[in-house]
Structures are given as C-alpha cells and as structure tokens.
C-alpha cells in the first residue's frame, strides 16, 4: 500500500468518502473543512492513495487536568497539554489493511513533534464503543468520565489516554 498522509486541502473532494459510519462521514463531508480553514479548531490529515481520499484523522490541541492523568504520573497542578484525536475513519473498501493503525501512528508522531516544540504529554481520544478495543491495543487506557449519554440518546464515547513513549512496539501490538 503506497499511501501519503497529508493535511486536508481546500480543493480535496471529500464527497465520495464512505467509511460505513454515518456520523464520521457527515463530519468529513460537511465540517472537516470548516473546522480547519474557517474556525482553525483542528486539522484533518487525509490518507491518499492514487488521488483518492481513503481515510482521515482530525486532531486538535487540548488539555487534561493533572489529576486526570492515569498511572499516577506526577505533574504540575495545572492543565497539561495533550493532542486530541477528534475523529479517525477509514474508507469502507480499505478497512482491514492497517490504515487506521497508520493514521493513529501519524497522530502519535505529530504529538511527539509537539512535545519537543511546544509541550505535549500524550494523546486523548473519545472512542466510540466499537473502537475502544482498537485504541486499547495501542496502549490507550480509560480516563474517568462522568456517566451520561451522547447526542440523541447514543452511548457517550469512552475517553481514553496514552502517554507519549508508552506505545508498545509494532511487533507486540497485534492486529
């Protein structure tokens, strides 16, 4: 698989992308560009193969309270910088090829650059229930969250965190 991962461009045609998840597809079609180019609240990185957009990951800066960090890490008592994986999706035809893993690896590498340039201790994701195991395989652990439901009565996503430097090597992660 020869895939390029790069920032979304204003002229990218997102309309034909289909992941099989209606909410993720709607976000990518309608809001990814607005959030990146108009509101500047996140950046979407796209996986491109032969000029086709086959996956994406949207990231934005965030903070966690020091007390919320799992594993007893001692940190100063003020908000700690993290990178939030806001959305991650793979096109239906490309699922099962390792593209989700590649997009997550890209986000981790971006967080490592941020660590060295502006400060960042890890990644946070609000995992949909069906994606919790995917993130768990890469060392993400649950964060304490208040009970509740998501929009329109859907289950609330599960907030998860992984500290930089704690992601297992590729050979121990499984599929």
ABEGO torsion letter per residue (X at the ends): XBBBBBBBBAABBAAABBAGBAAAAAAAAAAAAAAAAAAGABBBBBBBBGGBBABBBBBBBBBBBAAABBGGBBBBBBBBBBBBBABBBBBAAABGAGAAAAAAAAAAAAAAAAAAAAEBAEBBBBBBAAAAAAAAAAGBBBBBBBBEBBBGGBBBBBBBBBBBGABBBAAAAEX
